[in-house]
Amino acid sequence: MNPISHRPYQGEADLFAMKRVLSELLSAGLGSYHRGDLDWWLIPEIGGAIGEQTELWFRGEELLAFVIYMEERADFDVIAAPAWRGSALERDLMHWADARLSAAARRHQQKKVCAYCSADHPFQRDILSDLGYEEGQDVILYAQDLPEQALPAVPLPVGFRWLPPMRLEWAAARAAAHADAFHPSKMTPAAYRRLLHNGPDYDEALDVVAVAPDGQHAAFALAWVDEAIGIGLFEPVGTRRAFQRRGLGHAVLREGLRRLQARGMQRVMVGCEADNEGNQAFYEGAGFREQTRILAYRRKLT
């Protein structure tokens, strides 16, 4: 039997192997992340670490687990393939990541280390507690099943229109909408162009945008598909501050659901900050229900 080895992330082949692990986890009811999350995390401006701070563990050509981490923020996430959940390998990776990120935190003069963990993963939660981490809330993961009957077309307020499938020439306007909706944000036109160029699962037709009468991108819902398991994802959803309270957020979300259904998705996920009651009401009002939570475990350094 081949020994277990590990190495840093090396490119697109690793990215697709990681995506397969996430699909397997979701299909088995074990995961909190979607393969589309990885494309979004490729963008450094929104906090992604893929490509620079990811370590992968293999047996031969089989990807067993990987760790995504950010040394500057001193945080990490350990993701093991279904067959390796709850294994000694996963335990060892939790300890490896804790030691590495604790050292990085001290170099960057950080006072805490943070580990992300699904509420449905008691094995990791127990390890983190044993290491001295304290549990905190981070993200609520919502989901809804799509109906069998075709969803209707979604109308927009008078003067607004749907943007056709995203084109490179619109990247600046799209980036500006994101930066405004999530102010303060590091999103730039160059960053959004990289998503269009480099996101393997990015689909221009699933970048749902409502355009205002003055041409601004007013609201958006970026959708992702996992065709192998029929599960879609929204990441991210937002409305420019000047256009909020007009129903545009619900409109782009419903239009995204319609497009995901047309692509064969049977279930759709979306994440929401656990301390944002307004956004929680927004998603619940659109038919989403809580599926699980992603917890943020933090340990103070001494």
Secondary structure, DSSP 8 states (H G I E B T S, - for coil): ---EEEEE--SHHHHHHHHHHHHHHHHTT--S--HHHHHHHT-GGGT--TTTSEEEEEETTEEEEEEEEETTTTEEEEEE-GGGTTSHHHHHHHHHHHHHHHHHHHHTT-SEEEEEEETT-HHHHHHHHHTT-EEEEEEEEEEEE--SS--------TT-EE--S--GGGHHHHHHHHHHHTSS----HHHHHHHHHH-TT--GGGEEEEE-TTS-EEEEEEEEEETTTTEEEEEEEEE-GGGTTSSHHHHHHHHHHHHHHHTT-SEEEEEEETT-HHHHHHHHHTT-EEEEEEEEEEEE--
